């Protein structure tokens, strides 16, 4: 009998780490930086990665917990996929 992982539609930070290996600490830092930029406590130039997951993808807040839609996560990953060096050389 095989077990099949079913990925839920709303993913918590723990789920993001489990299924997609995205670091919850990095996402929290990027969200904090985004909030600091909005409050003019931090300049956009001081942000580590303006293209990061926590900075780009919208979240869903339910019961004081942060979730992300699976389709948004997968779209972010697809947007950042790069060709292998062999494919880049061969065109």
Secondary structure, 3 states (H helix, E strand, C coil): CCCCCCCCCEEEHHHHHHHHCCCHHHHHHHHHHHHHHHCCCCCHHHCCCCCCHHHHCCCEEECCEEEEEHHHHHHHHHHCCCCCHHHHHHC
